[in-house]
Amino acid sequence: MTEQEENAVTVASAESGDPEGLLARIARQRAELERAEAIAVRRARVAGLTWQEIAMRLGVTKQAVHKRYGSR
């Protein structure tokens, strides 16, 4: 199942189905997304992107992205 298909299943499940299973799936997806974001930010910094450029692409402030990933 592709990521897009899995996301569609999650959205469909939100509209009907087991709420406990849905919450567990969302928690797993959130954890995966957070790991992916951390990797992407690290790679972006290695590639020379500024905190401002990374923040713009993530849709957050420079301060927020630096606070979250700056000390790693």
N, C-alpha and C positions, 0 to 999 in steps of 0.2 A: 504494500500500500504506500503510495507516495505521501509526502507531507501534506500536499494540498487535499488529497482524498481524506487523510486522517483529520484534518481541520474541518472538512465538510461534515464528516461523521460526528465530530464533537459538537458542531453547531446544530446538527439535526437532533443529536441526543439531548441538547439543552432544551429543545422544544418539546420533547417527549422522551420518556424512558426513565431509567434508574438514576435518581439524583446523587446517590452515594457513589456509584460508578463514574458518573460524570465529573464529580468533584475530584476523584482520584485521578482521572485522565487529565484534567486541567492542571492539577498539581504536577504531574509528570511532565506535561508539555511546558509548563512554566520553568521547571528546573532545567530542561533541555535548552530552552530559549536563553535562559540566563547564562548557561555554559557557553553557548554559541556566541552570545554577545561579548562575553569576556575574551574569548579567543579572537573575535573580529576586532575588538578594540586594541588588543595587544599587537595583532598583525598590522593594524593601521598605524600605530605608533612606530613600529619597526620600519614601516614603509615611509615614514616621515610626515604623516598627517598631524596637524596641530590638534590640540584639545577642542578648539573652536570648530574645526572642520568635522571632527568626529561627532561633536554635539549636534551640529546642524543635521547631519545624516541620521542621527538617532531621534531627533525631534525633542531634545532636552537642552538645558543650559550648559554652558561650558563648565560652570562651577559644579553642576550635578555630576557630569561625567568624570570630571577630575577628582571629585570627592570619592566617587565609587571605585575608580580604577587607578587613580594617580599614585597610590602608595604601594601598588603591587609590583 
